Amino acid sequence: MTSEVKDSKPAIPAHNVVLYDLSDSLRRADLLQYTAAIESLTNEAFYTGREKKVKPENVQRAILQADAVILVLSEDKKTLMACMVGNIRRHFSGSSVFIDDVITAPPFQRNGIQSKMMDTMIAWAKDIGLERVALYTERTNEAAIASYTKKGFRDRHIQTIAMVRDL
């Protein structure tokens, strides 16, 4: 007797991956309509069941100051499924886009959306002449590390600590 194993992942709905290159002020204004949806997505992905929530003004500021934002929207553009924010950083060692935020709504996680966003950000970085794409992730986030490794990222084994001072 053989048992059949069914894939428990729900089918991913039809969607669009949209890159907002924010060097264009019209694109930036268009993106602001999604501020509330990005705030809601962030709270759902990171703060479910917690008292602390993301501040709407922080979401809007991040959007206004970003160099690139990628949204994954349902085909009817009514559901924000995922978001990625990238900022260009120039160093003595060269220029890169640093991915500051990668957020996928829980129902759409582990379905390839993050991979599509990463492909889009990498292509954009190449198109504008940047030398690398960089990001940080928690050492304990094994799923993220595996996903980024598949995309060609490598651990630089930097022994740094994140220091913060509240004002």
ZADO-1210 file (C-alpha; in nm, 4 decimals, padded with zeros to 6 digits):
<atoms>
<atom x="00.0000" y="00.0000" z="00.0000" code="MET" pos="1"/>
<atom x="00.1402" y="00.3355" z="-00.0965" code="THR" pos="2"/>
<atom x="00.0398" y="00.6642" z="00.0562" code="SER" pos="3"/>
<atom x="-00.0007" y="00.9740" z="-00.1520" code="GLU" pos="4"/>
<atom x="00.1691" y="01.2896" z="-00.0262" code="VAL" pos="5"/>
<atom x="-00.0208" y="01.6049" z="-00.1073" code="LYS" pos="6"/>
<atom x="00.1446" y="01.9437" z="-00.1354" code="ASP" pos="7"/>
<atom x="00.0028" y="02.1478" z="00.1516" code="SER" pos="8"/>
<atom x="00.0968" y="02.4838" z="-00.0022" code="LYS" pos="9"/>
<atom x="-00.1975" y="02.6746" z="-00.1426" code="PRO" pos="10"/>
<atom x="-00.1748" y="02.7692" z="-00.5075" code="ALA" pos="11"/>
<atom x="-00.0387" y="03.1189" z="-00.5465" code="ILE" pos="12"/>
<atom x="-00.2954" y="03.3513" z="-00.7035" code="PRO" pos="13"/>
<atom x="-00.2232" y="03.5405" z="-01.0239" code="ALA" pos="14"/>
<atom x="-00.0095" y="03.8407" z="-00.9402" code="HIS" pos="15"/>
<atom x="00.2082" y="04.1190" z="-01.0773" code="ASN" pos="16"/>
<atom x="00.5589" y="04.2138" z="-00.9625" code="VAL" pos="17"/>
<atom x="00.5931" y="04.5921" z="-00.9941" code="VAL" pos="18"/>
<atom x="00.9240" y="04.7787" z="-00.9572" code="LEU" pos="19"/>
<atom x="00.9060" y="05.1435" z="-00.8594" code="TYR" pos="20"/>
<atom x="01.2387" y="05.3067" z="-00.9531" code="ASP" pos="21"/>
<atom x="01.1970" y="05.6123" z="-00.7369" code="LEU" pos="22"/>
<atom x="01.4268" y="05.8420" z="-00.9294" code="SER" pos="23"/>
<atom x="01.1000" y="05.9385" z="-01.1026" code="ASP" pos="24"/>
<atom x="00.8824" y="06.1616" z="-00.8795" code="SER" pos="25"/>
<atom x="00.5621" y="06.0502" z="-01.0566" code="LEU" pos="26"/>
<atom x="00.6349" y="05.6873" z="-00.9670" code="ARG" pos="27"/>
<atom x="00.6992" y="05.7932" z="-00.6057" code="ARG" pos="28"/>
<atom x="00.3595" y="05.9674" z="-00.5886" code="ALA" pos="29"/>
<atom x="00.1910" y="05.6599" z="-00.7406" code="ASP" pos="30"/>
<atom x="00.3541" y="05.4362" z="-00.4799" code="LEU" pos="31"/>
<atom x="00.2253" y="05.6436" z="-00.1864" code="LEU" pos="32"/>
<atom x="-00.1247" y="05.5074" z="-00.2470" code="GLN" pos="33"/>
<atom x="00.0035" y="05.1771" z="-00.1057" code="TYR" pos="34"/>
<atom x="00.1286" y="05.3239" z="00.2261" code="THR" pos="35"/>
<atom x="-00.1610" y="05.1839" z="00.4330" code="ALA" pos="36"/>
<atom x="-00.1327" y="04.8423" z="00.2649" code="ALA" pos="37"/>
<atom x="00.2443" y="04.8275" z="00.3342" code="ILE" pos="38"/>
<atom x="00.1814" y="04.9275" z="00.6976" code="GLU" pos="39"/>
<atom x="-00.0812" y="04.6527" z="00.7320" code="SER" pos="40"/>
<atom x="00.1452" y="04.3943" z="00.5650" code="LEU" pos="41"/>
<atom x="00.4343" y="04.4834" z="00.7972" code="THR" pos="42"/>
<atom x="00.2149" y="04.4536" z="01.1058" code="ASN" pos="43"/>
<atom x="00.0735" y="04.1196" z="00.9865" code="GLU" pos="44"/>
<atom x="00.4155" y="03.9729" z="00.9046" code="ALA" pos="45"/>
<atom x="00.6145" y="04.0993" z="01.2042" code="PHE" pos="46"/>
<atom x="00.3852" y="04.2161" z="01.4804" code="TYR" pos="47"/>
<atom x="00.0869" y="03.9780" z="01.4919" code="THR" pos="48"/>
<atom x="-00.0126" y="03.9295" z="01.8540" code="GLY" pos="49"/>
<atom x="00.2211" y="04.2022" z="01.9767" code="ARG" pos="50"/>
<atom x="00.1295" y="04.5398" z="02.1160" code="GLU" pos="51"/>
<atom x="00.4015" y="04.7199" z="01.9209" code="LYS" pos="52"/>
<atom x="00.3003" y="04.8160" z="01.5687" code="LYS" pos="53"/>
<atom x="00.4778" y="04.9965" z="01.2868" code="VAL" pos="54"/>
<atom x="00.4085" y="05.3698" z="01.2736" code="LYS" pos="55"/>
<atom x="00.2350" y="05.4912" z="00.9557" code="PRO" pos="56"/>
<atom x="00.4679" y="05.7916" z="00.9313" code="GLU" pos="57"/>
<atom x="00.7696" y="05.5564" z="00.9329" code="ASN" pos="58"/>
<atom x="00.6248" y="05.3585" z="00.6418" code="VAL" pos="59"/>
<atom x="00.5624" y="05.6739" z="00.4410" code="GLN" pos="60"/>
<atom x="00.9112" y="05.8097" z="00.5192" code="ARG" pos="61"/>
<atom x="01.0738" y="05.4809" z="00.4126" code="ALA" pos="62"/>
<atom x="00.8829" y="05.4915" z="00.0842" code="ILE" pos="63"/>
<atom x="00.9688" y="05.8550" z="00.0181" code="LEU" pos="64"/>
<atom x="01.3384" y="05.8005" z="00.0876" code="GLN" pos="65"/>
<atom x="01.3850" y="05.4648" z="-00.0879" code="ALA" pos="66"/>
<atom x="01.5610" y="05.4258" z="-00.4209" code="ASP" pos="67"/>
<atom x="01.3508" y="05.1273" z="-00.5275" code="ALA" pos="68"/>
<atom x="01.0396" y="04.9562" z="-00.3958" code="VAL" pos="69"/>
<atom x="00.9012" y="04.6321" z="-00.5333" code="ILE" pos="70"/>
<atom x="00.5385" y="04.5426" z="-00.4721" code="LEU" pos="71"/>
<atom x="00.3728" y="04.2121" z="-00.5497" code="VAL" pos="72"/>
<atom x="00.0073" y="04.2833" z="-00.6121" code="LEU" pos="73"/>
<atom x="-00.2805" y="04.0528" z="-00.6893" code="SER" pos="74"/>
<atom x="-00.3910" y="04.0654" z="-01.0496" code="GLU" pos="75"/>
<atom x="-00.6824" y="04.2932" z="-00.9582" code="ASP" pos="76"/>
<atom x="-00.4382" y="04.5166" z="-00.7607" code="LYS" pos="77"/>
<atom x="-00.6542" y="04.4898" z="-00.4478" code="LYS" pos="78"/>
<atom x="-00.4200" y="04.2721" z="-00.2400" code="THR" pos="79"/>
<atom x="-00.0609" y="04.3560" z="-00.1496" code="LEU" pos="80"/>
<atom x="00.1090" y="04.0172" z="-00.1236" code="MET" pos="81"/>
<atom x="00.4695" y="04.1244" z="-00.0644" code="ALA" pos="82"/>
<atom x="00.7060" y="04.4203" z="-00.0599" code="CYS" pos="83"/>
<atom x="01.0822" y="04.4801" z="-00.0890" code="MET" pos="84"/>
<atom x="01.2684" y="04.8079" z="-00.0278" code="VAL" pos="85"/>
<atom x="01.6138" y="04.8815" z="-00.1687" code="GLY" pos="86"/>
<atom x="01.8482" y="05.1729" z="-00.1114" code="ASN" pos="87"/>
<atom x="02.1634" y="05.2566" z="-00.3045" code="ILE" pos="88"/>
<atom x="02.4764" y="05.2810" z="-00.0937" code="ARG" pos="89"/>
<atom x="02.8069" y="05.4113" z="-00.2179" code="ARG" pos="90"/>
<atom x="03.1246" y="05.2978" z="-00.0442" code="HIS" pos="91"/>
<atom x="03.4958" y="05.3216" z="-00.1094" code="PHE" pos="92"/>
<atom x="03.4692" y="04.9604" z="-00.2270" code="SER" pos="93"/>
<atom x="03.1932" y="05.0342" z="-00.4799" code="GLY" pos="94"/>
<atom x="02.8199" y="05.0840" z="-00.5137" code="SER" pos="95"/>
<atom x="02.5453" y="04.8469" z="-00.4095" code="SER" pos="96"/>
<atom x="02.1757" y="04.8312" z="-00.3481" code="VAL" pos="97"/>
<atom x="02.1062" y="04.7347" z="00.0098" code="PHE" pos="98"/>
<atom x="01.7805" y="04.5520" z="00.0670" code="ILE" pos="99"/>
<atom x="01.6383" y="04.7003" z="00.3834" code="ASP" pos="100"/>
<atom x="01.3030" y="04.5234" z="00.3983" code="ASP" pos="101"/>
<atom x="01.1629" y="04.1990" z="00.2587" code="VAL" pos="102"/>
<atom x="00.8048" y="04.1391" z="00.3691" code="ILE" pos="103"/>
<atom x="00.5688" y="03.8685" z="00.2464" code="THR" pos="104"/>
<atom x="00.2183" y="03.8208" z="00.3842" code="ALA" pos="105"/>
<atom x="00.2023" y="03.4889" z="00.5733" code="PRO" pos="106"/>
<atom x="-00.0485" y="03.3244" z="00.3330" code="PRO" pos="107"/>
<atom x="00.1929" y="03.3824" z="00.0436" code="PHE" pos="108"/>
<atom x="00.5211" y="03.2800" z="00.2102" code="GLN" pos="109"/>
<atom x="00.7302" y="02.9955" z="00.0678" code="ARG" pos="110"/>
<atom x="00.5654" y="03.0188" z="-00.2747" code="ASN" pos="111"/>
<atom x="00.8454" y="03.1824" z="-00.4758" code="GLY" pos="112"/>
<atom x="00.7309" y="03.5435" z="-00.4383" code="ILE" pos="113"/>
<atom x="01.0427" y="03.6491" z="-00.2508" code="GLN" pos="114"/>
<atom x="01.2528" y="03.4876" z="-00.5226" code="SER" pos="115"/>
<atom x="01.0730" y="03.6881" z="-00.7941" code="LYS" pos="116"/>
<atom x="01.1239" y="04.0105" z="-00.5994" code="MET" pos="117"/>
<atom x="01.4929" y="03.9312" z="-00.5550" code="MET" pos="118"/>
<atom x="01.5328" y="03.8605" z="-00.9293" code="ASP" pos="119"/>
<atom x="01.3666" y="04.1940" z="-01.0052" code="THR" pos="120"/>
<atom x="01.5895" y="04.3866" z="-00.7609" code="MET" pos="121"/>
<atom x="01.9053" y="04.2182" z="-00.8950" code="ILE" pos="122"/>
<atom x="01.8090" y="04.3000" z="-01.2553" code="ALA" pos="123"/>
<atom x="01.7381" y="04.6636" z="-01.1601" code="TRP" pos="124"/>
<atom x="02.0742" y="04.6938" z="-00.9818" code="ALA" pos="125"/>
<atom x="02.2551" y="04.5566" z="-01.2899" code="LYS" pos="126"/>
<atom x="02.0591" y="04.7883" z="-01.5218" code="ASP" pos="127"/>
<atom x="02.1675" y="05.0999" z="-01.3328" code="ILE" pos="128"/>
<atom x="02.5315" y="04.9883" z="-01.3073" code="GLY" pos="129"/>
<atom x="02.5597" y="04.8834" z="-00.9441" code="LEU" pos="130"/>
<atom x="02.8217" y="04.6269" z="-00.8447" code="GLU" pos="131"/>
<atom x="02.6376" y="04.4201" z="-00.5844" code="ARG" pos="132"/>
<atom x="02.3212" y="04.3570" z="-00.3883" code="VAL" pos="133"/>
<atom x="02.3553" y="04.3256" z="-00.0114" code="ALA" pos="134"/>
<atom x="02.1306" y="04.2497" z="00.2839" code="LEU" pos="135"/>
<atom x="02.1336" y="04.1401" z="00.6444" code="TYR" pos="136"/>
<atom x="01.9374" y="03.8526" z="00.7900" code="THR" pos="137"/>
<atom x="01.9246" y="03.6847" z="01.1275" code="GLU" pos="138"/>
<atom x="02.1670" y="03.3931" z="01.1610" code="ARG" pos="139"/>
<atom x="01.8781" y="03.1881" z="01.3001" code="THR" pos="140"/>
<atom x="01.6554" y="03.2487" z="00.9945" code="ASN" pos="141"/>
<atom x="01.7509" y="02.9312" z="00.8112" code="GLU" pos="142"/>
<atom x="01.4758" y="02.9595" z="00.5470" code="ALA" pos="143"/>
<atom x="01.5907" y="03.3087" z="00.4465" code="ALA" pos="144"/>
<atom x="01.9578" y="03.2054" z="00.4412" code="ILE" pos="145"/>
<atom x="01.8780" y="02.9066" z="00.2168" code="ALA" pos="146"/>
<atom x="01.6720" y="03.1277" z="-00.0159" code="SER" pos="147"/>
<atom x="01.9417" y="03.3947" z="-00.0430" code="TYR" pos="148"/>
<atom x="02.2138" y="03.1323" z="-00.0956" code="THR" pos="149"/>
<atom x="02.0152" y="02.9901" z="-00.3905" code="LYS" pos="150"/>
<atom x="02.0215" y="03.3412" z="-00.5401" code="LYS" pos="151"/>
<atom x="02.4014" y="03.3550" z="-00.5189" code="GLY" pos="152"/>
<atom x="02.4410" y="03.5467" z="-00.1938" code="PHE" pos="153"/>
<atom x="02.7218" y="03.4401" z="00.0348" code="ARG" pos="154"/>
<atom x="02.7895" y="03.4886" z="00.4033" code="ASP" pos="155"/>
<atom x="03.0722" y="03.7374" z="00.4463" code="ARG" pos="156"/>
<atom x="03.1202" y="03.6151" z="00.8063" code="HIS" pos="157"/>
<atom x="03.1375" y="03.9683" z="00.9360" code="ILE" pos="158"/>
<atom x="03.1536" y="03.9720" z="01.3114" code="GLN" pos="159"/>
<atom x="02.9531" y="04.2860" z="01.3723" code="THR" pos="160"/>
<atom x="02.6936" y="04.3768" z="01.6258" code="ILE" pos="161"/>
<atom x="02.3914" y="04.5953" z="01.5640" code="ALA" pos="162"/>
<atom x="02.3935" y="04.8889" z="01.8032" code="MET" pos="163"/>
<atom x="02.0921" y="05.1135" z="01.8483" code="VAL" pos="164"/>
<atom x="02.0263" y="05.4233" z="02.0538" code="ARG" pos="165"/>
<atom x="01.6681" y="05.5357" z="02.0991" code="ASP" pos="166"/>
<atom x="01.6157" y="05.9098" z="02.0949" code="LEU" pos="167"/>
</atoms>
